[in-house]
Amino acid sequence: MKVPSAWDAVVGRFRDHLELERRLSQHTVRAYSEDVAQYGRYLAGQRRADPSLARPADVERFLATGGWAASTAARKIAAIRAFHEFLRRRGAAGENPALSVRPPRRSRPLPDVLTVEQVNALMAAPRGEAAQAVRDRALLELAYATGLRASELTGLRLEEMDLEEGLVRCRGKRQRERIVPFGSKAREALLRYLEGVRGTLLRDRSERAVFLTRFGRPFTRMGYWKLVQAHARGAGIEQPVSPHTLRHSCATHLLEGGCDLRVVQEFLGHRSIGTTQIYTHLDRNYLREVHTKFHPRAS
């Protein structure tokens, strides 16, 4: 069923609101817009073409129709809440019917993490001195060194890098800026790439993206994902590996090495310390060591 034309217009305005006013990531904007469009098709099928007529029971019934995983259902509730709040604040509707709808309880899966030995094998997977191999080593080293998100790494620009100081400046979710350091291994790989082969990949001299494909264009998230997958296979790593695996591995190895949780929070660009705490579940010894070290009656 197609979304009614009245919904087409309001969903378009809602999308602009998310992108321009709330400055959410493109991934979130797309997901929320699709969720609300799906919600609109459901309401149209229930003869409620006007979103201002929706009631909490309509939201609950919509969520009951999909059989979605708890995480997906929770995102859809968040999208619908944001949508009705958008309407309410503009005087197009009364109370927000989604506020009273509780998201399903969900357990937080532990992230996939590589061992240090697996990371070393992955870093060594791009072999040879061809331009793409040199580029891939630099990309993988920087990804593991900084824990940048896929969108942050693929969107990185030359002026956001300081090779002398070993720092990158990136914009994360909601355009929050942070400075992230990287070490000597990543710096060496980046110097070889930037000074030696980036120019051979360049097609447009005005292009400022750090990492370029063989066509001279910036990497897409999917292109980056495929690159990581290919080198993981080449390194003989059998478990699933994605760009986020490198981010998880970076955080976990920092904590296992004794890094403070608040520092890792800042490093990863998490708004909430609760998001960062998931990494402590990967090694219970970390919590025990912190307790023993800092609690006055632990020993």
Protein Blocks (a to p, Z undefined) as FASTA:
>chain_A
ZZdfklmmmmmmmmmmmmmmnopafklmmmmmmmmmmmmmmmmmnopablklpcfklmmm
mmmmnopafklmmmmmmmmmmmmmmmmmnopaccdfklmpccddddddddddddfklmmm
mmmmpgcjbfklmmmmmmmmmmmmnopafklmmmpcfklpcfknopacdddehhiacddd
ddfklmmmmmmmmmmmmmmmpmblkbcbfbdcfkopacdfklmmmmmmmmmmmnopabdc
dfklmmmmmmmmmmmnopafklmmmmnopablklmmmmmmmpmklmmmmmmmmmmklZZ
